[in-house]
Amino acid sequence: MDEPRHYVAEQYLPRGSSDASPARCGDPGRTNGAVESLYVLHMPEDEVCLYIFEAESRDAVIEAGRRAGTPFDRVSAARLVRGNSITQRRTS
């Protein structure tokens, strides 16, 4: 069985803008079967939200963000290098 694909999406939230609050970090992947949002991290000192997704493709993540009105500045494929699979932790 193929290992699920994981992606990290970045959204820049400039300090001082009305969009800089943690509430601006949305949850764009919950409603689409092709994309599941696993974690959302707000890093205020770095002015960024990081989204961790399990998805069929990078394009599916980009599309989920677009539909939710949460445009991502960057989406990268990610691979777990140490520890348990995110999926295994959720289901155990």
PyMOL Python script that loads the backbone (N, CA, C, O; Angstrom):
from pymol import cmd

cmd.read_pdbstr("""\
ATOM      1  N   MET A   1       0.843  -1.181   0.000  1.00  0.00           N
ATOM      2  CA  MET A   1       0.000   0.000   0.000  1.00  0.00           C
ATOM      3  C   MET A   1       0.888   1.244   0.000  1.00  0.00           C
ATOM      4  O   MET A   1       1.875   1.312   0.732  1.00  0.00           O
ATOM      5  N   ASP A   2       0.529   2.219  -0.820  1.00  0.00           N
ATOM      6  CA  ASP A   2       1.292   3.465  -0.878  1.00  0.00           C
ATOM      7  C   ASP A   2       1.065   4.287   0.379  1.00  0.00           C
ATOM      8  O   ASP A   2      -0.038   4.335   0.925  1.00  0.00           O
ATOM      9  N   GLU A   3       2.135   4.933   0.823  1.00  0.00           N
ATOM     10  CA  GLU A   3       2.039   5.833   1.967  1.00  0.00           C
ATOM     11  C   GLU A   3       1.296   7.094   1.539  1.00  0.00           C
ATOM     12  O   GLU A   3       1.519   7.588   0.433  1.00  0.00           O
ATOM     13  N   PRO A   4       0.407   7.633   2.399  1.00  0.00           N
ATOM     14  CA  PRO A   4      -0.314   8.856   2.042  1.00  0.00           C
ATOM     15  C   PRO A   4       0.656   9.999   1.780  1.00  0.00           C
ATOM     16  O   PRO A   4       1.736  10.064   2.366  1.00  0.00           O
ATOM     17  N   ARG A   5       0.260  10.878   0.908  1.00  0.00           N
ATOM     18  CA  ARG A   5       1.078  12.046   0.589  1.00  0.00           C
ATOM     19  C   ARG A   5       0.759  13.162   1.576  1.00  0.00           C
ATOM     20  O   ARG A   5      -0.405  13.426   1.877  1.00  0.00           O
ATOM     21  N   HIS A   6       1.784  13.799   2.066  1.00  0.00           N
ATOM     22  CA  HIS A   6       1.616  14.928   2.970  1.00  0.00           C
ATOM     23  C   HIS A   6       2.190  16.184   2.325  1.00  0.00           C
ATOM     24  O   HIS A   6       3.164  16.134   1.573  1.00  0.00           O
ATOM     25  N   TYR A   7       1.559  17.310   2.643  1.00  0.00           N
ATOM     26  CA  TYR A   7       1.978  18.595   2.102  1.00  0.00           C
ATOM     27  C   TYR A   7       1.967  19.630   3.212  1.00  0.00           C
ATOM     28  O   TYR A   7       1.161  19.561   4.140  1.00  0.00           O
ATOM     29  N   VAL A   8       2.874  20.591   3.101  1.00  0.00           N
ATOM     30  CA  VAL A   8       2.912  21.735   4.003  1.00  0.00           C
ATOM     31  C   VAL A   8       2.584  22.963   3.165  1.00  0.00           C
ATOM     32  O   VAL A   8       3.250  23.248   2.170  1.00  0.00           O
ATOM     33  N   ALA A   9       1.551  23.683   3.582  1.00  0.00           N
ATOM     34  CA  ALA A   9       1.170  24.927   2.907  1.00  0.00           C
ATOM     35  C   ALA A   9       1.508  26.084   3.839  1.00  0.00           C
ATOM     36  O   ALA A   9       1.274  26.013   5.045  1.00  0.00           O
ATOM     37  N   GLU A  10       2.059  27.147   3.265  1.00  0.00           N
ATOM     38  CA  GLU A  10       2.422  28.338   4.038  1.00  0.00           C
ATOM     39  C   GLU A  10       1.521  29.492   3.641  1.00  0.00           C
ATOM     40  O   GLU A  10       1.215  29.691   2.466  1.00  0.00           O
ATOM     41  N   GLN A  11       1.105  30.247   4.645  1.00  0.00           N
ATOM     42  CA  GLN A  11       0.331  31.457   4.406  1.00  0.00           C
ATOM     43  C   GLN A  11       0.982  32.578   5.209  1.00  0.00           C
ATOM     44  O   GLN A  11       1.051  32.515   6.436  1.00  0.00           O
ATOM     45  N   TYR A  12       1.450  33.588   4.519  1.00  0.00           N
ATOM     46  CA  TYR A  12       2.113  34.720   5.142  1.00  0.00           C
ATOM     47  C   TYR A  12       1.066  35.656   5.730  1.00  0.00           C
ATOM     48  O   TYR A  12       0.121  36.043   5.043  1.00  0.00           O
ATOM     49  N   LEU A  13       1.232  36.022   7.011  1.00  0.00           N
ATOM     50  CA  LEU A  13       0.324  36.936   7.708  1.00  0.00           C
ATOM     51  C   LEU A  13       1.141  38.099   8.267  1.00  0.00           C
ATOM     52  O   LEU A  13       1.632  38.020   9.393  1.00  0.00           O
ATOM     53  N   PRO A  14       1.295  39.184   7.492  1.00  0.00           N
ATOM     54  CA  PRO A  14       2.164  40.278   7.935  1.00  0.00           C
ATOM     55  C   PRO A  14       1.721  40.869   9.268  1.00  0.00           C
ATOM     56  O   PRO A  14       0.537  41.122   9.493  1.00  0.00           O
ATOM     57  N   ARG A  15       2.683  41.081  10.133  1.00  0.00           N
ATOM     58  CA  ARG A  15       2.444  41.692  11.432  1.00  0.00           C
ATOM     59  C   ARG A  15       1.801  43.058  11.229  1.00  0.00           C
ATOM     60  O   ARG A  15       2.205  43.822  10.353  1.00  0.00           O
ATOM     61  N   GLY A  16       0.803  43.352  12.043  1.00  0.00           N
ATOM     62  CA  GLY A  16       0.143  44.645  11.954  1.00  0.00           C
ATOM     63  C   GLY A  16      -1.044  44.664  11.006  1.00  0.00           C
ATOM     64  O   GLY A  16      -1.821  45.619  11.018  1.00  0.00           O
ATOM     65  N   SER A  17      -1.204  43.630  10.182  1.00  0.00           N
ATOM     66  CA  SER A  17      -2.371  43.595   9.292  1.00  0.00           C
ATOM     67  C   SER A  17      -3.556  43.003  10.049  1.00  0.00           C
ATOM     68  O   SER A  17      -3.376  42.324  11.060  1.00  0.00           O
ATOM     69  N   SER A  18      -4.749  43.257   9.565  1.00  0.00           N
ATOM     70  CA  SER A  18      -5.943  42.710  10.218  1.00  0.00           C
ATOM     71  C   SER A  18      -5.992  41.189  10.076  1.00  0.00           C
ATOM     72  O   SER A  18      -6.740  40.526  10.794  1.00  0.00           O
ATOM     73  N   ASP A  19      -5.206  40.635   9.162  1.00  0.00           N
ATOM     74  CA  ASP A  19      -5.183  39.187   8.938  1.00  0.00           C
ATOM     75  C   ASP A  19      -4.152  38.456   9.790  1.00  0.00           C
ATOM     76  O   ASP A  19      -3.967  37.251   9.622  1.00  0.00           O
ATOM     77  N   ALA A  20      -3.476  39.156  10.700  1.00  0.00           N
ATOM     78  CA  ALA A  20      -2.353  38.559  11.420  1.00  0.00           C
ATOM     79  C   ALA A  20      -2.753  37.741  12.646  1.00  0.00           C
ATOM     80  O   ALA A  20      -1.875  37.215  13.329  1.00  0.00           O
ATOM     81  N   SER A  21      -4.036  37.615  12.947  1.00  0.00           N
ATOM     82  CA  SER A  21      -4.451  36.881  14.142  1.00  0.00           C
ATOM     83  C   SER A  21      -4.465  35.381  13.876  1.00  0.00           C
ATOM     84  O   SER A  21      -4.576  34.953  12.727  1.00  0.00           O
ATOM     85  N   PRO A  22      -4.351  34.573  14.947  1.00  0.00           N
ATOM     86  CA  PRO A  22      -4.416  33.117  14.771  1.00  0.00           C
ATOM     87  C   PRO A  22      -5.740  32.667  14.149  1.00  0.00           C
ATOM     88  O   PRO A  22      -5.790  31.636  13.478  1.00  0.00           O
ATOM     89  N   ALA A  23      -6.802  33.428  14.367  1.00  0.00           N
ATOM     90  CA  ALA A  23      -8.103  33.066  13.804  1.00  0.00           C
ATOM     91  C   ALA A  23      -8.068  33.088  12.278  1.00  0.00           C
ATOM     92  O   ALA A  23      -8.882  32.418  11.641  1.00  0.00           O
ATOM     93  N   ARG A  24      -7.160  33.831  11.686  1.00  0.00           N
ATOM     94  CA  ARG A  24      -7.040  33.907  10.225  1.00  0.00           C
ATOM     95  C   ARG A  24      -6.522  32.598   9.648  1.00  0.00           C
ATOM     96  O   ARG A  24      -6.740  32.311   8.471  1.00  0.00           O
ATOM     97  N   CYS A  25      -5.837  31.802  10.464  1.00  0.00           N
ATOM     98  CA  CYS A  25      -5.398  30.485  10.018  1.00  0.00           C
ATOM     99  C   CYS A  25      -6.634  29.599   9.932  1.00  0.00           C
ATOM    100  O   CYS A  25      -7.127  29.120  10.953  1.00  0.00           O
ATOM    101  N   GLY A  26      -7.125  29.385   8.752  1.00  0.00           N
ATOM    102  CA  GLY A  26      -8.365  28.655   8.558  1.00  0.00           C
ATOM    103  C   GLY A  26      -8.190  27.153   8.576  1.00  0.00           C
ATOM    104  O   GLY A  26      -7.153  26.641   8.997  1.00  0.00           O
ATOM    105  N   ASP A  27      -9.204  26.455   8.118  1.00  0.00           N
ATOM    106  CA  ASP A  27      -9.202  25.001   8.041  1.00  0.00           C
ATOM    107  C   ASP A  27      -9.782  24.606   6.694  1.00  0.00           C
ATOM    108  O   ASP A  27     -10.868  24.030   6.631  1.00  0.00           O
ATOM    109  N   PRO A  28      -9.066  24.912   5.610  1.00  0.00           N
ATOM    110  CA  PRO A  28      -9.641  24.752   4.276  1.00  0.00           C
ATOM    111  C   PRO A  28      -9.815  23.321   3.796  1.00  0.00           C
ATOM    112  O   PRO A  28     -10.503  23.104   2.799  1.00  0.00           O
ATOM    113  N   GLY A  29      -9.229  22.348   4.452  1.00  0.00           N
ATOM    114  CA  GLY A  29      -9.263  21.001   3.906  1.00  0.00           C
ATOM    115  C   GLY A  29     -10.301  20.071   4.478  1.00  0.00           C
ATOM    116  O   GLY A  29     -10.416  18.944   3.997  1.00  0.00           O
ATOM    117  N   ARG A  30     -11.041  20.461   5.446  1.00  0.00           N
ATOM    118  CA  ARG A  30     -11.950  19.542   6.118  1.00  0.00           C
ATOM    119  C   ARG A  30     -13.138  19.104   5.271  1.00  0.00           C
ATOM    120  O   ARG A  30     -13.699  18.038   5.523  1.00  0.00           O
ATOM    121  N   THR A  31     -13.533  19.876   4.292  1.00  0.00           N
ATOM    122  CA  THR A  31     -14.762  19.573   3.568  1.00  0.00           C
ATOM    123  C   THR A  31     -14.535  18.869   2.235  1.00  0.00           C
ATOM    124  O   THR A  31     -15.498  18.599   1.517  1.00  0.00           O
ATOM    125  N   ASN A  32     -13.321  18.574   1.897  1.00  0.00           N
ATOM    126  CA  ASN A  32     -13.031  17.978   0.591  1.00  0.00           C
ATOM    127  C   ASN A  32     -12.413  16.604   0.796  1.00  0.00           C
ATOM    128  O   ASN A  32     -11.403  16.484   1.489  1.00  0.00           O
ATOM    129  N   GLY A  33     -12.996  15.566   0.212  1.00  0.00           N
ATOM    130  CA  GLY A  33     -12.483  14.214   0.388  1.00  0.00           C
ATOM    131  C   GLY A  33     -11.083  14.009  -0.147  1.00  0.00           C
ATOM    132  O   GLY A  33     -10.384  13.104   0.309  1.00  0.00           O
ATOM    133  N   ALA A  34     -10.648  14.823  -1.107  1.00  0.00           N
ATOM    134  CA  ALA A  34      -9.317  14.677  -1.689  1.00  0.00           C
ATOM    135  C   ALA A  34      -8.233  15.310  -0.826  1.00  0.00           C
ATOM    136  O   ALA A  34      -7.048  15.040  -1.021  1.00  0.00           O
ATOM    137  N   VAL A  35      -8.631  16.150   0.124  1.00  0.00           N
ATOM    138  CA  VAL A  35      -7.681  16.888   0.963  1.00  0.00           C
ATOM    139  C   VAL A  35      -8.176  16.849   2.407  1.00  0.00           C
ATOM    140  O   VAL A  35      -9.335  17.161   2.682  1.00  0.00           O
ATOM    141  N   GLU A  36      -7.297  16.467   3.319  1.00  0.00           N
ATOM    142  CA  GLU A  36      -7.645  16.499   4.733  1.00  0.00           C
ATOM    143  C   GLU A  36      -6.628  17.345   5.484  1.00  0.00           C
ATOM    144  O   GLU A  36      -5.422  17.107   5.407  1.00  0.00           O
ATOM    145  N   SER A  37      -7.128  18.325   6.202  1.00  0.00           N
ATOM    146  CA  SER A  37      -6.275  19.175   7.024  1.00  0.00           C
ATOM    147  C   SER A  37      -5.966  18.434   8.321  1.00  0.00           C
ATOM    148  O   SER A  37      -6.881  18.078   9.064  1.00  0.00           O
ATOM    149  N   LEU A  38      -4.675  18.198   8.600  1.00  0.00           N
ATOM    150  CA  LEU A  38      -4.279  17.465   9.800  1.00  0.00           C
ATOM    151  C   LEU A  38      -3.935  18.392  10.954  1.00  0.00           C
ATOM    152  O   LEU A  38      -4.360  18.164  12.087  1.00  0.00           O
ATOM    153  N   TYR A  39      -3.167  19.436  10.669  1.00  0.00           N
ATOM    154  CA  TYR A  39      -2.736  20.388  11.691  1.00  0.00           C
ATOM    155  C   TYR A  39      -2.650  21.773  11.090  1.00  0.00           C
ATOM    156  O   TYR A  39      -2.393  21.927   9.896  1.00  0.00           O
ATOM    157  N   VAL A  40      -2.866  22.787  11.926  1.00  0.00           N
ATOM    158  CA  VAL A  40      -2.637  24.178  11.546  1.00  0.00           C
ATOM    159  C   VAL A  40      -1.788  24.795  12.648  1.00  0.00           C
ATOM    160  O   VAL A  40      -2.158  24.749  13.821  1.00  0.00           O
ATOM    161  N   LEU A  41      -0.655  25.370  12.273  1.00  0.00           N
ATOM    162  CA  LEU A  41       0.265  25.986  13.224  1.00  0.00           C
ATOM    163  C   LEU A  41       0.376  27.479  12.942  1.00  0.00           C
ATOM    164  O   LEU A  41       0.661  27.880  11.814  1.00  0.00           O
ATOM    165  N   HIS A  42       0.151  28.301  13.963  1.00  0.00           N
ATOM    166  CA  HIS A  42       0.343  29.746  13.817  1.00  0.00           C
ATOM    167  C   HIS A  42       1.683  30.100  14.450  1.00  0.00           C
ATOM    168  O   HIS A  42       1.929  29.781  15.613  1.00  0.00           O
ATOM    169  N   MET A  43       2.541  30.755  13.692  1.00  0.00           N
ATOM    170  CA  MET A  43       3.866  31.152  14.173  1.00  0.00           C
ATOM    171  C   MET A  43       3.948  32.677  14.091  1.00  0.00           C
ATOM    172  O   MET A  43       4.463  33.218  13.112  1.00  0.00           O
ATOM    173  N   PRO A  44       3.436  33.379  15.124  1.00  0.00           N
ATOM    174  CA  PRO A  44       3.335  34.837  15.053  1.00  0.00           C
ATOM    175  C   PRO A  44       4.677  35.543  14.878  1.00  0.00           C
ATOM    176  O   PRO A  44       4.749  36.555  14.181  1.00  0.00           O
ATOM    177  N   GLU A  45       5.731  35.033  15.490  1.00  0.00           N
ATOM    178  CA  GLU A  45       7.040  35.686  15.344  1.00  0.00           C
ATOM    179  C   GLU A  45       7.567  35.592  13.919  1.00  0.00           C
ATOM    180  O   GLU A  45       8.343  36.443  13.483  1.00  0.00           O
ATOM    181  N   ASP A  46       7.149  34.565  13.198  1.00  0.00           N
ATOM    182  CA  ASP A  46       7.560  34.396  11.803  1.00  0.00           C
ATOM    183  C   ASP A  46       6.497  34.897  10.828  1.00  0.00           C
ATOM    184  O   ASP A  46       6.684  34.841   9.613  1.00  0.00           O
ATOM    185  N   GLU A  47       5.378  35.387  11.371  1.00  0.00           N
ATOM    186  CA  GLU A  47       4.281  35.939  10.577  1.00  0.00           C
ATOM    187  C   GLU A  47       3.742  34.939   9.557  1.00  0.00           C
ATOM    188  O   GLU A  47       3.533  35.274   8.391  1.00  0.00           O
ATOM    189  N   VAL A  48       3.522  33.711  10.015  1.00  0.00           N
ATOM    190  CA  VAL A  48       3.097  32.671   9.078  1.00  0.00           C
ATOM    191  C   VAL A  48       2.169  31.660   9.760  1.00  0.00           C
ATOM    192  O   VAL A  48       2.266  31.413  10.962  1.00  0.00           O
ATOM    193  N   CYS A  49       1.275  31.088   8.964  1.00  0.00           N
ATOM    194  CA  CYS A  49       0.512  29.909   9.357  1.00  0.00           C
ATOM    195  C   CYS A  49       1.020  28.764   8.494  1.00  0.00           C
ATOM    196  O   CYS A  49       1.201  28.917   7.286  1.00  0.00           O
ATOM    197  N   LEU A  50       1.247  27.625   9.117  1.00  0.00           N
ATOM    198  CA  LEU A  50       1.637  26.410   8.392  1.00  0.00           C
ATOM    199  C   LEU A  50       0.494  25.417   8.507  1.00  0.00           C
ATOM    200  O   LEU A  50      -0.032  25.183   9.595  1.00  0.00           O
ATOM    201  N   TYR A  51       0.122  24.851   7.407  1.00  0.00           N
ATOM    202  CA  TYR A  51      -0.949  23.861   7.340  1.00  0.00           C
ATOM    203  C   TYR A  51      -0.329  22.535   6.927  1.00  0.00           C
ATOM    204  O   TYR A  51       0.456  22.482   5.981  1.00  0.00           O
ATOM    205  N   ILE A  52      -0.675  21.474   7.626  1.00  0.00           N
ATOM    206  CA  ILE A  52      -0.207  20.131   7.282  1.00  0.00           C
ATOM    207  C   ILE A  52      -1.415  19.380   6.711  1.00  0.00           C
ATOM    208  O   ILE A  52      -2.449  19.254   7.367  1.00  0.00           O
ATOM    209  N   PHE A  53      -1.267  18.888   5.487  1.00  0.00           N
ATOM    210  CA  PHE A  53      -2.355  18.205   4.802  1.00  0.00           C
ATOM    211  C   PHE A  53      -1.966  16.792   4.415  1.00  0.00           C
ATOM    212  O   PHE A  53      -0.790  16.492   4.209  1.00  0.00           O
ATOM    213  N   GLU A  54      -2.953  15.936   4.320  1.00  0.00           N
ATOM    214  CA  GLU A  54      -2.863  14.672   3.618  1.00  0.00           C
ATOM    215  C   GLU A  54      -3.724  14.864   2.375  1.00  0.00           C
ATOM    216  O   GLU A  54      -4.896  15.225   2.483  1.00  0.00           O
ATOM    217  N   ALA A  55      -3.156  14.628   1.203  1.00  0.00           N
ATOM    218  CA  ALA A  55      -3.889  14.933  -0.023  1.00  0.00           C
ATOM    219  C   ALA A  55      -3.416  14.073  -1.185  1.00  0.00           C
ATOM    220  O   ALA A  55      -2.347  13.465  -1.133  1.00  0.00           O
ATOM    221  N   GLU A  56      -4.221  14.032  -2.221  1.00  0.00           N
ATOM    222  CA  GLU A  56      -3.892  13.288  -3.434  1.00  0.00           C
ATOM    223  C   GLU A  56      -2.781  13.967  -4.227  1.00  0.00           C
ATOM    224  O   GLU A  56      -1.991  13.303  -4.898  1.00  0.00           O
ATOM    225  N   SER A  57      -2.726  15.314  -4.144  1.00  0.00           N
ATOM    226  CA  SER A  57      -1.734  16.037  -4.931  1.00  0.00           C
ATOM    227  C   SER A  57      -1.551  17.453  -4.387  1.00  0.00           C
ATOM    228  O   SER A  57      -2.369  17.950  -3.614  1.00  0.00           O
ATOM    229  N   ARG A  58      -0.474  18.078  -4.803  1.00  0.00           N
ATOM    230  CA  ARG A  58      -0.202  19.483  -4.466  1.00  0.00           C
ATOM    231  C   ARG A  58      -1.305  20.369  -5.023  1.00  0.00           C
ATOM    232  O   ARG A  58      -1.762  21.294  -4.351  1.00  0.00           O
ATOM    233  N   ASP A  59      -1.735  20.090  -6.252  1.00  0.00           N
ATOM    234  CA  ASP A  59      -2.797  20.886  -6.875  1.00  0.00           C
ATOM    235  C   ASP A  59      -4.106  20.804  -6.090  1.00  0.00           C
ATOM    236  O   ASP A  59      -4.844  21.786  -6.018  1.00  0.00           O
ATOM    237  N   ALA A  60      -4.401  19.642  -5.501  1.00  0.00           N
ATOM    238  CA  ALA A  60      -5.611  19.500  -4.695  1.00  0.00           C
ATOM    239  C   ALA A  60      -5.556  20.396  -3.463  1.00  0.00           C
ATOM    240  O   ALA A  60      -6.571  20.969  -3.068  1.00  0.00           O
ATOM    241  N   VAL A  61      -4.373  20.522  -2.852  1.00  0.00           N
ATOM    242  CA  VAL A  61      -4.204  21.407  -1.691  1.00  0.00           C
ATOM    243  C   VAL A  61      -4.393  22.863  -2.112  1.00  0.00           C
ATOM    244  O   VAL A  61      -5.093  23.620  -1.439  1.00  0.00           O
ATOM    245  N   ILE A  62      -3.779  23.250  -3.211  1.00  0.00           N
ATOM    246  CA  ILE A  62      -3.911  24.622  -3.709  1.00  0.00           C
ATOM    247  C   ILE A  62      -5.383  24.940  -3.990  1.00  0.00           C
ATOM    248  O   ILE A  62      -5.867  26.016  -3.639  1.00  0.00           O
ATOM    249  N   GLU A  63      -6.079  24.019  -4.613  1.00  0.00           N
ATOM    250  CA  GLU A  63      -7.492  24.220  -4.940  1.00  0.00           C
ATOM    251  C   GLU A  63      -8.346  24.320  -3.671  1.00  0.00           C
ATOM    252  O   GLU A  63      -9.249  25.154  -3.606  1.00  0.00           O
ATOM    253  N   ALA A  64      -8.076  23.490  -2.668  1.00  0.00           N
ATOM    254  CA  ALA A  64      -8.823  23.556  -1.411  1.00  0.00           C
ATOM    255  C   ALA A  64      -8.643  24.917  -0.750  1.00  0.00           C
ATOM    256  O   ALA A  64      -9.609  25.489  -0.245  1.00  0.00           O
ATOM    257  N   GLY A  65      -7.417  25.445  -0.747  1.00  0.00           N
ATOM    258  CA  GLY A  65      -7.173  26.774  -0.192  1.00  0.00           C
ATOM    259  C   GLY A  65      -7.888  27.857  -0.975  1.00  0.00           C
ATOM    260  O   GLY A  65      -8.450  28.783  -0.391  1.00  0.00           O
ATOM    261  N   ARG A  66      -7.870  27.746  -2.282  1.00  0.00           N
ATOM    262  CA  ARG A  66      -8.543  28.740  -3.130  1.00  0.00           C
ATOM    263  C   ARG A  66     -10.047  28.753  -2.860  1.00  0.00           C
ATOM    264  O   ARG A  66     -10.640  29.819  -2.695  1.00  0.00           O
ATOM    265  N   ARG A  67     -10.665  27.566  -2.814  1.00  0.00           N
ATOM    266  CA  ARG A  67     -12.107  27.476  -2.567  1.00  0.00           C
ATOM    267  C   ARG A  67     -12.492  28.031  -1.204  1.00  0.00           C
ATOM    268  O   ARG A  67     -13.562  28.620  -1.047  1.00  0.00           O
ATOM    269  N   ALA A  68     -11.618  27.843  -0.217  1.00  0.00           N
ATOM    270  CA  ALA A  68     -11.908  28.309   1.142  1.00  0.00           C
ATOM    271  C   ALA A  68     -11.550  29.778   1.344  1.00  0.00           C
ATOM    272  O   ALA A  68     -11.790  30.332   2.417  1.00  0.00           O
ATOM    273  N   GLY A  69     -10.984  30.408   0.330  1.00  0.00           N
ATOM    274  CA  GLY A  69     -10.579  31.804   0.485  1.00  0.00           C
ATOM    275  C   GLY A  69      -9.326  31.950   1.320  1.00  0.00           C
ATOM    276  O   GLY A  69      -9.082  33.005   1.905  1.00  0.00           O
ATOM    277  N   THR A  70      -8.531  30.896   1.377  1.00  0.00           N
ATOM    278  CA  THR A  70      -7.270  30.895   2.125  1.00  0.00           C
ATOM    279  C   THR A  70      -6.143  30.652   1.137  1.00  0.00           C
ATOM    280  O   THR A  70      -5.638  29.534   1.041  1.00  0.00           O
ATOM    281  N   PRO A  71      -5.742  31.676   0.404  1.00  0.00           N
ATOM    282  CA  PRO A  71      -4.679  31.449  -0.578  1.00  0.00           C
ATOM    283  C   PRO A  71      -3.351  31.160   0.104  1.00  0.00           C
ATOM    284  O   PRO A  71      -2.966  31.842   1.053  1.00  0.00           O
ATOM    285  N   PHE A  72      -2.663  30.152  -0.384  1.00  0.00           N
ATOM    286  CA  PHE A  72      -1.368  29.790   0.169  1.00  0.00           C
ATOM    287  C   PHE A  72      -0.262  30.462  -0.622  1.00  0.00           C
ATOM    288  O   PHE A  72      -0.351  30.598  -1.842  1.00  0.00           O
ATOM    289  N   ASP A  73       0.775  30.879   0.075  1.00  0.00           N
ATOM    290  CA  ASP A  73       1.920  31.483  -0.588  1.00  0.00           C
ATOM    291  C   ASP A  73       2.867  30.424  -1.129  1.00  0.00           C
ATOM    292  O   ASP A  73       3.627  30.678  -2.064  1.00  0.00           O
ATOM    293  N   ARG A  74       2.818  29.230  -0.537  1.00  0.00           N
ATOM    294  CA  ARG A  74       3.699  28.144  -0.980  1.00  0.00           C
ATOM    295  C   ARG A  74       3.121  26.819  -0.509  1.00  0.00           C
ATOM    296  O   ARG A  74       2.606  26.722   0.605  1.00  0.00           O
ATOM    297  N   VAL A  75       3.206  25.800  -1.357  1.00  0.00           N
ATOM    298  CA  VAL A  75       2.785  24.441  -0.990  1.00  0.00           C
ATOM    299  C   VAL A  75       3.904  23.500  -1.400  1.00  0.00           C
ATOM    300  O   VAL A  75       4.335  23.496  -2.553  1.00  0.00           O
ATOM    301  N   SER A  76       4.376  22.694  -0.438  1.00  0.00           N
ATOM    302  CA  SER A  76       5.491  21.779  -0.694  1.00  0.00           C
ATOM    303  C   SER A  76       5.134  20.369  -0.243  1.00  0.00           C
ATOM    304  O   SER A  76       4.464  20.185   0.773  1.00  0.00           O
ATOM    305  N   ALA A  77       5.585  19.376  -1.004  1.00  0.00           N
ATOM    306  CA  ALA A  77       5.440  17.985  -0.573  1.00  0.00           C
ATOM    307  C   ALA A  77       6.315  17.773   0.656  1.00  0.00           C
ATOM    308  O   ALA A  77       7.399  18.346   0.766  1.00  0.00           O
ATOM    309  N   ALA A  78       5.832  16.943   1.580  1.00  0.00           N
ATOM    310  CA  ALA A  78       6.570  16.688   2.819  1.00  0.00           C
ATOM    311  C   ALA A  78       6.628  15.194   3.068  1.00  0.00           C
ATOM    312  O   ALA A  78       5.778  14.438   2.599  1.00  0.00           O
ATOM    313  N   ARG A  79       7.634  14.783   3.808  1.00  0.00           N
ATOM    314  CA  ARG A  79       7.815  13.372   4.118  1.00  0.00           C
ATOM    315  C   ARG A  79       8.193  13.243   5.583  1.00  0.00           C
ATOM    316  O   ARG A  79       9.072  13.957   6.065  1.00  0.00           O
ATOM    317  N   LEU A  80       7.541  12.347   6.285  1.00  0.00           N
ATOM    318  CA  LEU A  80       7.861  12.079   7.675  1.00  0.00           C
ATOM    319  C   LEU A  80       9.201  11.355   7.733  1.00  0.00           C
ATOM    320  O   LEU A  80       9.364  10.315   7.095  1.00  0.00           O
ATOM    321  N   VAL A  81      10.158  11.883   8.484  1.00  0.00           N
ATOM    322  CA  VAL A  81      11.470  11.251   8.565  1.00  0.00           C
ATOM    323  C   VAL A  81      11.721  10.575   9.906  1.00  0.00           C
ATOM    324  O   VAL A  81      12.633   9.756  10.019  1.00  0.00           O
ATOM    325  N   ARG A  82      10.947  10.894  10.899  1.00  0.00           N
ATOM    326  CA  ARG A  82      11.143  10.281  12.203  1.00  0.00           C
ATOM    327  C   ARG A  82       9.814  10.261  12.949  1.00  0.00           C
ATOM    328  O   ARG A  82       9.014  11.187  12.811  1.00  0.00           O
ATOM    329  N   GLY A  83       9.576   9.235  13.723  1.00  0.00           N
ATOM    330  CA  GLY A  83       8.357   9.152  14.518  1.00  0.00           C
ATOM    331  C   GLY A  83       7.283   8.357  13.812  1.00  0.00           C
ATOM    332  O   GLY A  83       7.503   7.764  12.756  1.00  0.00           O
ATOM    333  N   ASN A  84       6.116   8.361  14.425  1.00  0.00           N
ATOM    334  CA  ASN A  84       4.970   7.639  13.870  1.00  0.00           C
ATOM    335  C   ASN A  84       4.308   8.454  12.771  1.00  0.00           C
ATOM    336  O   ASN A  84       4.380   9.682  12.758  1.00  0.00           O
ATOM    337  N   SER A  85       3.672   7.760  11.863  1.00  0.00           N
ATOM    338  CA  SER A  85       2.905   8.424  10.819  1.00  0.00           C
ATOM    339  C   SER A  85       1.795   9.256  11.443  1.00  0.00           C
ATOM    340  O   SER A  85       1.188   8.840  12.429  1.00  0.00           O
ATOM    341  N   ILE A  86       1.530  10.409  10.886  1.00  0.00           N
ATOM    342  CA  ILE A  86       0.447  11.255  11.365  1.00  0.00           C
ATOM    343  C   ILE A  86      -0.859  10.484  11.288  1.00  0.00           C
ATOM    344  O   ILE A  86      -1.671  10.556  12.211  1.00  0.00           O
ATOM    345  N   THR A  87      -1.073   9.762  10.225  1.00  0.00           N
ATOM    346  CA  THR A  87      -2.297   8.994  10.043  1.00  0.00           C
ATOM    347  C   THR A  87      -2.416   7.911  11.110  1.00  0.00           C
ATOM    348  O   THR A  87      -3.504   7.693  11.643  1.00  0.00           O
ATOM    349  N   GLN A  88      -1.316   7.226  11.433  1.00  0.00           N
ATOM    350  CA  GLN A  88      -1.351   6.185  12.454  1.00  0.00           C
ATOM    351  C   GLN A  88      -1.704   6.766  13.812  1.00  0.00           C
ATOM    352  O   GLN A  88      -2.450   6.142  14.567  1.00  0.00           O
ATOM    353  N   ARG A  89      -1.192   7.940  14.141  1.00  0.00           N
ATOM    354  CA  ARG A  89      -1.490   8.558  15.431  1.00  0.00           C
ATOM    355  C   ARG A  89      -2.955   8.919  15.531  1.00  0.00           C
ATOM    356  O   ARG A  89      -3.553   8.773  16.597  1.00  0.00           O
ATOM    357  N   ARG A  90      -3.552   9.392  14.433  1.00  0.00           N
ATOM    358  CA  ARG A  90      -4.957   9.801  14.451  1.00  0.00           C
ATOM    359  C   ARG A  90      -5.880   8.611  14.644  1.00  0.00           C
ATOM    360  O   ARG A  90      -6.918   8.742  15.293  1.00  0.00           O
ATOM    361  N   THR A  91      -5.533   7.460  14.102  1.00  0.00           N
ATOM    362  CA  THR A  91      -6.435   6.321  14.108  1.00  0.00           C
ATOM    363  C   THR A  91      -6.179   5.344  15.254  1.00  0.00           C
ATOM    364  O   THR A  91      -6.978   4.433  15.469  1.00  0.00           O
ATOM    365  N   SER A  92      -5.090   5.514  15.985  1.00  0.00           N
ATOM    366  CA  SER A  92      -4.825   4.550  17.060  1.00  0.00           C
ATOM    367  C   SER A  92      -5.389   4.999  18.377  1.00  0.00           C
ATOM    368  O   SER A  92      -5.249   4.298  19.379  1.00  0.00           O
TER     369      SER A  92
END
""", "prot")
cmd.dss("prot")
cmd.show_as("cartoon", "prot")
cmd.util.cbc("prot")
cmd.orient("prot")
